[in-house]
Amino acid sequence: MTTHVSAVTDGTTRVFTWEEGSRIEVRNLGGEIVIEANAAGLKALAGHLLTLAQDSTPDGAHLHLEENNGLEEGSVGLVLERCDDE
């Protein structure tokens, strides 16, 4: 089953889709962050990034991923955020 999460920003609805069987783990190894995911998880992350990259998405739009909210148990939180500042 695929899960869709809708978020409304500036009156525009954006849909973030989770593929069935998605598994994503984020680890902080001190000097680097590791994002480990299966194929379904990588497709979900790619879709989230493409949603944030849409022309109608405003600067500052973001998505929080946390343990038991898209990420595997033991993961550190991850925020995907659009920033158009140069």
TIMILO-864846 format. One record per residue: residue in one letter; residue number from 1; x, y, z of N, C-alpha, C, O in turn. Coordinates in steps of 0.05 Angstrom, whole numbers, plus 5000, padded with zeros to 4 digits. Example, Ala and Ser with C-alpha at 12.3 -4.5 7.8 and 13.67 -1.06 7.14 Angstrom:
BEGIN
+---------+-----+------+------+------+-------+-------+-------+------+------+------+------+------+------+
! residuo ! num ! n.xx ! n.yy ! n.zz ! ca.xx ! ca.yy ! ca.zz ! c.xx ! c.yy ! c.zz ! o.xx ! o.yy ! o.zz !
+---------+-----+------+------+------+-------+-------+-------+------+------+------+------+------+------+
!       A !   1 ! 5264 ! 4886 ! 5156 !  5246 !  4910 !  5156 ! 5264 ! 4934 ! 5156 ! 5285 ! 4934 ! 5169 !
!       S !   2 ! 5257 ! 4955 ! 5142 !  5273 !  4979 !  5143 ! 5258 ! 5001 ! 5157 ! 5268 ! 5023 ! 5161 !
+---------+-----+------+------+------+-------+-------+-------+------+------+------+------+------+------+
//
This chain:
BEGIN
+---------+-----+------+------+------+-------+-------+-------+------+------+------+------+------+------+
! residuo ! num ! n.xx ! n.yy ! n.zz ! ca.xx ! ca.yy ! ca.zz ! c.xx ! c.yy ! c.zz ! o.xx ! o.yy ! o.zz !
+---------+-----+------+------+------+-------+-------+-------+------+------+------+------+------+------+
!       M !   1 ! 5017 ! 4977 ! 5000 !  5000 !  5000 !  5000 ! 5018 ! 5025 ! 5000 ! 5038 ! 5026 ! 5014 !
!       T !   2 ! 5010 ! 5045 ! 4984 !  5024 !  5070 !  4983 ! 5010 ! 5090 ! 5001 ! 4985 ! 5091 ! 5002 !
!       T !   3 ! 5025 ! 5106 ! 5017 !  5014 !  5126 !  5035 ! 5019 ! 5154 ! 5024 ! 5041 ! 5160 ! 5016 !
!       H !   4 ! 4998 ! 5170 ! 5024 !  5000 !  5198 !  5015 ! 4996 ! 5216 ! 5039 ! 4977 ! 5213 ! 5054 !
!       V !   5 ! 5014 ! 5236 ! 5042 !  5011 !  5256 !  5063 ! 5008 ! 5283 ! 5049 ! 5026 ! 5290 ! 5033 !
!       S !   6 ! 4987 ! 5297 ! 5055 !  4983 !  5323 !  5043 ! 4990 ! 5345 ! 5062 ! 4985 ! 5344 ! 5086 !
!       A !   7 ! 5003 ! 5366 ! 5052 !  5010 !  5390 !  5067 ! 5002 ! 5414 ! 5051 ! 5006 ! 5415 ! 5027 !
!       V !   8 ! 4989 ! 5433 ! 5065 !  4980 !  5458 !  5051 ! 4998 ! 5481 ! 5060 ! 5001 ! 5487 ! 5083 !
!       T !   9 ! 5010 ! 5494 ! 5040 !  5027 !  5517 !  5044 ! 5018 ! 5539 ! 5025 ! 5016 ! 5534 ! 5001 !
!       D !  10 ! 5012 ! 5563 ! 5036 !  5003 !  5585 !  5019 ! 4980 ! 5578 ! 5002 ! 4977 ! 5586 ! 4979 !
!       G !  11 ! 4962 ! 5561 ! 5012 !  4938 !  5553 !  4998 ! 4942 ! 5532 ! 4977 ! 4923 ! 5524 ! 4963 !
!       T !  12 ! 4966 ! 5522 ! 4974 !  4972 !  5501 !  4954 ! 4977 ! 5475 ! 4968 ! 4993 ! 5473 ! 4987 !
!       T !  13 ! 4963 ! 5454 ! 4959 !  4967 !  5427 !  4971 ! 4989 ! 5413 ! 4958 ! 4990 ! 5411 ! 4933 !
!       R !  14 ! 5007 ! 5402 ! 4974 !  5029 !  5386 !  4964 ! 5026 ! 5358 ! 4975 ! 5019 ! 5355 ! 4999 !
!       V !  15 ! 5030 ! 5338 ! 4959 !  5027 !  5310 !  4968 ! 5054 ! 5296 ! 4969 ! 5068 ! 5295 ! 4949 !
!       F !  16 ! 5060 ! 5286 ! 4993 !  5085 !  5271 !  4997 ! 5077 ! 5241 ! 4998 ! 5060 ! 5234 ! 5014 !
!       T !  17 ! 5089 ! 5225 ! 4981 !  5081 !  5197 !  4978 ! 5102 ! 5178 ! 4989 ! 5126 ! 5181 ! 4984 !
!       W !  18 ! 5093 ! 5159 ! 5005 !  5110 !  5138 !  5016 ! 5104 ! 5112 ! 5002 ! 5081 ! 5103 ! 5001 !
!       E !  19 ! 5124 ! 5100 ! 4990 !  5121 !  5074 !  4976 ! 5117 ! 5052 ! 4997 ! 5129 ! 5053 ! 5019 !
!       E !  20 ! 5102 ! 5032 ! 4990 !  5098 !  5009 !  5008 ! 5126 ! 4996 ! 5013 ! 5141 ! 4992 ! 4995 !
!       G !  21 ! 5130 ! 4990 ! 5038 !  5155 !  4977 !  5045 ! 5179 ! 4995 ! 5048 ! 5202 ! 4986 ! 5050 !
!       S !  22 ! 5174 ! 5022 ! 5047 !  5196 !  5041 !  5050 ! 5211 ! 5037 ! 5076 ! 5198 ! 5033 ! 5097 !
!       R !  23 ! 5237 ! 5037 ! 5075 !  5253 !  5036 !  5099 ! 5276 ! 5056 ! 5096 ! 5292 ! 5054 ! 5077 !
!       I !  24 ! 5277 ! 5075 ! 5114 !  5297 !  5096 !  5114 ! 5308 ! 5099 ! 5142 ! 5293 ! 5101 ! 5161 !
!       E !  25 ! 5334 ! 5099 ! 5143 !  5348 !  5103 !  5169 ! 5368 ! 5125 ! 5166 ! 5383 ! 5126 ! 5146 !
!       V !  26 ! 5369 ! 5143 ! 5185 !  5388 !  5166 !  5184 ! 5406 ! 5163 ! 5209 ! 5396 ! 5162 ! 5231 !
!       R !  27 ! 5432 ! 5163 ! 5204 !  5452 !  5160 !  5226 ! 5471 ! 5184 ! 5226 ! 5480 ! 5192 ! 5204 !
!       N !  28 ! 5478 ! 5193 ! 5249 !  5498 !  5214 !  5252 ! 5524 ! 5201 ! 5262 ! 5525 ! 5191 ! 5284 !
!       L !  29 ! 5544 ! 5201 ! 5245 !  5569 !  5187 !  5251 ! 5590 ! 5208 ! 5261 ! 5614 ! 5202 ! 5259 !
!       G !  30 ! 5581 ! 5230 ! 5270 !  5600 !  5251 !  5279 ! 5606 ! 5270 ! 5257 ! 5595 ! 5292 ! 5257 !
!       G !  31 ! 5624 ! 5263 ! 5239 !  5632 !  5281 !  5218 ! 5616 ! 5278 ! 5192 ! 5620 ! 5293 ! 5173 !
!       E !  32 ! 5597 ! 5259 ! 5192 !  5581 !  5255 !  5168 ! 5554 ! 5243 ! 5176 ! 5551 ! 5230 ! 5196 !
!       I !  33 ! 5534 ! 5248 ! 5159 !  5507 !  5237 !  5162 ! 5504 ! 5215 ! 5141 ! 5510 ! 5219 ! 5118 !
!       V !  34 ! 5493 ! 5193 ! 5149 !  5488 !  5170 !  5131 ! 5458 ! 5167 ! 5129 ! 5444 ! 5164 ! 5149 !
!       I !  35 ! 5448 ! 5167 ! 5104 !  5420 !  5160 !  5098 ! 5421 ! 5133 ! 5084 ! 5430 ! 5131 ! 5062 !
!       E !  36 ! 5410 ! 5113 ! 5098 !  5409 !  5086 !  5087 ! 5380 ! 5079 ! 5082 ! 5363 ! 5082 ! 5099 !
!       A !  37 ! 5375 ! 5070 ! 5058 !  5347 !  5064 !  5050 ! 5346 ! 5041 ! 5030 ! 5365 ! 5036 ! 5015 !
!       N !  38 ! 5323 ! 5027 ! 5031 !  5319 !  5007 !  5010 ! 5309 ! 5021 ! 4985 ! 5305 ! 5046 ! 4986 !
!       A !  39 ! 5304 ! 5007 ! 4964 !  5295 !  5019 !  4938 ! 5269 ! 5036 ! 4942 ! 5267 ! 5058 ! 4931 !
!       A !  40 ! 5250 ! 5025 ! 4957 !  5225 !  5039 !  4961 ! 5230 ! 5065 ! 4977 ! 5217 ! 5085 ! 4971 !
!       G !  41 ! 5247 ! 5064 ! 4997 !  5254 !  5087 !  5012 ! 5268 ! 5108 ! 4996 ! 5262 ! 5132 ! 4999 !
!       L !  42 ! 5286 ! 5100 ! 4979 !  5300 !  5119 !  4961 ! 5280 ! 5133 ! 4942 ! 5282 ! 5157 ! 4937 !
!       K !  43 ! 5261 ! 5117 ! 4932 !  5241 !  5129 !  4914 ! 5223 ! 5149 ! 4929 ! 5216 ! 5170 ! 4919 !
!       A !  44 ! 5217 ! 5142 ! 4954 !  5201 !  5161 !  4971 ! 5216 ! 5187 ! 4976 ! 5205 ! 5208 ! 4973 !
!       L !  45 ! 5242 ! 5185 ! 4983 !  5258 !  5209 !  4987 ! 5260 ! 5225 ! 4962 ! 5258 ! 5250 ! 4963 !
!       A !  46 ! 5265 ! 5212 ! 4940 !  5267 !  5227 !  4914 ! 5241 ! 5241 ! 4908 ! 5241 ! 5264 ! 4899 !
!       G !  47 ! 5218 ! 5228 ! 4913 !  5192 !  5241 !  4909 ! 5188 ! 5265 ! 4927 ! 5178 ! 5285 ! 4918 !
!       H !  48 ! 5197 ! 5263 ! 4952 !  5194 !  5285 !  4971 ! 5210 ! 5309 ! 4961 ! 5201 ! 5332 ! 4962 !
!       L !  49 ! 5235 ! 5304 ! 4952 !  5252 !  5325 !  4942 ! 5240 ! 5338 ! 4916 ! 5241 ! 5362 ! 4913 !
!       L !  50 ! 5229 ! 5322 ! 4899 !  5216 !  5332 !  4875 ! 5191 ! 5349 ! 4882 ! 5186 ! 5369 ! 4869 !
!       T !  51 ! 5176 ! 5341 ! 4902 !  5153 !  5356 !  4911 ! 5162 ! 5384 ! 4921 ! 5150 ! 5404 ! 4914 !
!       L !  52 ! 5184 ! 5384 ! 4937 !  5194 !  5410 !  4947 ! 5206 ! 5427 ! 4924 ! 5207 ! 5451 ! 4927 !
!       A !  53 ! 5214 ! 5415 ! 4903 !  5226 !  5429 !  4881 ! 5206 ! 5441 ! 4861 ! 5214 ! 5455 ! 4842 !
!       Q !  54 ! 5181 ! 5434 ! 4864 !  5160 !  5444 !  4845 ! 5160 ! 5475 ! 4845 ! 5165 ! 5488 ! 4866 !
!       D !  55 ! 5155 ! 5486 ! 4822 !  5154 !  5515 !  4818 ! 5136 ! 5529 ! 4838 ! 5141 ! 5552 ! 4846 !
!       S !  56 ! 5114 ! 5517 ! 4845 !  5094 !  5530 !  4862 ! 5101 ! 5527 ! 4892 ! 5086 ! 5538 ! 4909 !
!       T !  57 ! 5122 ! 5513 ! 4899 !  5130 !  5510 !  4927 ! 5145 ! 5534 ! 4936 ! 5165 ! 5541 ! 4924 !
!       P !  58 ! 5136 ! 5547 ! 4958 !  5149 !  5571 !  4968 ! 5175 ! 5565 ! 4983 ! 5179 ! 5543 ! 4993 !
!       D !  59 ! 5192 ! 5585 ! 4983 !  5216 !  5585 !  4999 ! 5209 ! 5579 ! 5028 ! 5190 ! 5590 ! 5039 !
!       G !  60 ! 5224 ! 5562 ! 5041 !  5219 !  5555 !  5069 ! 5201 ! 5531 ! 5073 ! 5198 ! 5521 ! 5096 !
!       A !  61 ! 5188 ! 5521 ! 5052 !  5171 !  5497 !  5055 ! 5189 ! 5474 ! 5063 ! 5212 ! 5472 ! 5053 !
!       H !  62 ! 5180 ! 5457 ! 5082 !  5197 !  5436 !  5092 ! 5181 ! 5412 ! 5101 ! 5156 ! 5414 ! 5105 !
!       L !  63 ! 5194 ! 5390 ! 5104 !  5182 !  5365 !  5114 ! 5201 ! 5354 ! 5135 ! 5225 ! 5350 ! 5131 !
!       H !  64 ! 5189 ! 5347 ! 5158 !  5204 !  5335 !  5180 ! 5201 ! 5305 ! 5179 ! 5178 ! 5295 ! 5177 !
!       L !  65 ! 5223 ! 5291 ! 5179 !  5223 !  5262 !  5181 ! 5236 ! 5254 ! 5207 ! 5258 ! 5264 ! 5214 !
!       E !  66 ! 5223 ! 5237 ! 5223 !  5233 !  5230 !  5249 ! 5228 ! 5200 ! 5253 ! 5214 ! 5187 ! 5238 !
!       E !  67 ! 5240 ! 5190 ! 5275 !  5236 !  5162 !  5283 ! 5206 ! 5158 ! 5285 ! 5192 ! 5173 ! 5298 !
!       N !  68 ! 5196 ! 5136 ! 5274 !  5168 !  5129 !  5274 ! 5150 ! 5149 ! 5259 ! 5126 ! 5147 ! 5261 !
!       N !  69 ! 5162 ! 5167 ! 5244 !  5147 !  5185 !  5226 ! 5163 ! 5186 ! 5200 ! 5172 ! 5207 ! 5191 !
!       G !  70 ! 5165 ! 5163 ! 5188 !  5179 !  5160 !  5163 ! 5206 ! 5148 ! 5164 ! 5217 ! 5137 ! 5145 !
!       L !  71 ! 5219 ! 5149 ! 5188 !  5246 !  5138 !  5191 ! 5245 ! 5114 ! 5210 ! 5227 ! 5111 ! 5227 !
!       E !  72 ! 5265 ! 5097 ! 5207 !  5267 !  5074 !  5224 ! 5274 ! 5081 ! 5253 ! 5284 ! 5103 ! 5259 !
!       E !  73 ! 5267 ! 5063 ! 5271 !  5273 !  5067 !  5300 ! 5303 ! 5071 ! 5303 ! 5319 ! 5057 ! 5291 !
!       G !  74 ! 5310 ! 5090 ! 5320 !  5339 !  5096 !  5325 ! 5350 ! 5117 ! 5307 ! 5373 ! 5125 ! 5310 !
!       S !  75 ! 5335 ! 5126 ! 5287 !  5345 !  5146 !  5268 ! 5345 ! 5174 ! 5281 ! 5330 ! 5179 ! 5300 !
!       V !  76 ! 5364 ! 5190 ! 5272 !  5363 !  5219 !  5280 ! 5344 ! 5233 ! 5261 ! 5340 ! 5224 ! 5239 !
!       G !  77 ! 5333 ! 5255 ! 5270 !  5313 !  5270 !  5254 ! 5326 ! 5281 ! 5229 ! 5350 ! 5287 ! 5228 !
!       L !  78 ! 5310 ! 5285 ! 5208 !  5319 !  5296 !  5183 ! 5298 ! 5316 ! 5173 ! 5274 ! 5310 ! 5173 !
!       V !  79 ! 5307 ! 5340 ! 5166 !  5289 !  5360 !  5155 ! 5297 ! 5365 ! 5126 ! 5320 ! 5371 ! 5120 !
!       L !  80 ! 5278 ! 5362 ! 5108 !  5282 !  5369 !  5080 ! 5269 ! 5397 ! 5076 ! 5245 ! 5400 ! 5080 !
!       E !  81 ! 5284 ! 5417 ! 5068 !  5274 !  5444 !  5067 ! 5283 ! 5458 ! 5041 ! 5305 ! 5455 ! 5032 !
!       R !  82 ! 5264 ! 5472 ! 5030 !  5270 !  5488 !  5006 ! 5281 ! 5515 ! 5015 ! 5269 ! 5529 ! 5032 !
!       C !  83 ! 5303 ! 5524 ! 5003 !  5315 !  5550 !  5009 ! 5325 ! 5561 ! 4983 ! 5344 ! 5551 ! 4971 !
!       D !  84 ! 5312 ! 5582 ! 4974 !  5319 !  5595 !  4948 ! 5339 ! 5617 ! 4951 ! 5347 ! 5630 ! 4931 !
!       D !  85 ! 5348 ! 5623 ! 4976 !  5368 !  5644 !  4980 ! 5394 ! 5635 ! 4967 ! 5402 ! 5611 ! 4968 !
!       E !  86 ! 5408 ! 5654 ! 4956 !  5434 !  5647 !  4944 ! 5457 ! 5651 ! 4963 ! 5480 ! 5646 ! 4955 !
+---------+-----+------+------+------+-------+-------+-------+------+------+------+------+------+------+
//
